[in-house]
């Protein structure tokens, strides 16, 4: 038997939260996501409360761009809607029901955006 200290061992047997890279960035690197210009992306905007304890969020899906571009777009949308938001799995979530405002902003930026859902 060796008397090695388990804390000094650098091997990972199990790591719950990945390797420090965000899952979206990891998938982008893995799949080689193309960075299409806005006028070639079909984006959908919808408001939903599902799974959020009754809180409404506006979800924007259908992006085919790099995570860095999504982060920049998120910042612009949060500023213009005066609210919070996040990027999750290549989707943007904006707190509150801002479907119309987000749709107008995306169209001005050149995206082919539509409202989906009710």
N, C-alpha and C positions, 0 to 999 in steps of 0.2 A: 504494500500500500504506500502511496505517496503522501507526503504531508504537505501538499500544496494548499495554499490559502484560497478558498473559493472567491473571495473578493478581488484577488489579483488576477483571476482567470478572465481573459478578455472574450472568451467564446460566449455566444448567446444560445441558450437552450430554448427560450421563449421570450418574445418581445410583443407586448400587447398592441402598441400603437405604431407599428411600422418603424421605419428607419429615419425619422425626422423630416421626411419630405411629405408635403401635403398629398393626400390621395388624388386630388384633381391634377396636380402637377405630375405625379407619378404616372397616371393614366395618359396624360398628354405626351409624356416622353415615351411611354410604352407603345402607344398607338400611332404616334407621329401625326398629331392633329394638324390639319392644314390651317393656315391663317388666311381665311378668305376675306375679301373686302366686304364692307357692310352691305353693299347693294346685291351681293350674291348669297346673303344669309336670310332664310325665312325664320323670323322670330315670332314667338307667340307670347302674348301677355295675358295673364289671368289672375284673378283674386280668389283666394281660398282661405278657409279656416280649418281645414281637415288636419287633425293631429296637433293643433296648436292651442288647445284649451280655450277656444272661442276667439282668439286673436286673429284678425285679418291680416294677411300678407299678400303682396303682389309678387307673383313669380313670373320671371321672364326666361323662356326656354328656347332652344334651337340654335344656340351659338356654335359656330365652328371657328373658334379663334383660340389663341393662346391664353393661359391664365393671367398673364401680365396685362393683356388688353382688357380682360374682364374686370380686373381690379381697378383699372383706370376708368372704365365705363361706370362701375359701381360707385366710385367716388363722385363722379359727375351727377349721377342720378340721385344719390343721397343728398348732395348739396342742393340740387334744384327742387327736390321734394321736401327738403327740411326734415328728414327722418333718418332712421338707421337702416342698415341692411347688411347682407353678407353674400358671399359666393359659396354655393354648395354644389358639388358634382356638376360643374359646367352650367349651372343655373344661377341667376341672380334673384335674391329675395329682398324685397323692400318692405319695411314695416308699414302697415296700413293699406287702405284701398286707394291706390293711385293709378288705376288702369289708364284713364284718359290722359293724364299728365305724362306718364311714362311712354305711352303710345306716341304722343306728339313729339316728345324729345327724341325718341328713336327714329321717327320718320325724318325729322330735321337732320339727324346725323347720317341719314342715307340707308338705314335698315329697311327691309321689307317686313314691316311688323303688322300683326293683326291681333285683335282681341279674341281669345278663345274662351269657351265656357259660358256660363250664364251670367 
